[in-house]
Amino acid sequence: MKSEPPKKLTPMRAIRAKCLDCCCWQPSEVRLCTTKQCPLYSYRMGHRPKDTAGEQE
């Protein structure tokens, strides 16, 4: 049986993997994350946030 080659690790996939690692590999816990001060919080679902243009601290 042939295995598929691994998917390319993009920055968004790396962020998603870090969030899963932080939440003990439980996708539901990533969704429920309350650590809003984490710099990766807005990206935790594997997508860019919709309103990043012009966002400043």
HELIX and SHEET records of a PDB file:
HELIX    1   1 PRO A   11  CYS A   22  1                                  12    
HELIX    2   2 PRO A   27  ARG A   31  1                                   5    
HELIX    3   3 TYR A   41  TYR A   43  5                                   3    
END                                                                             
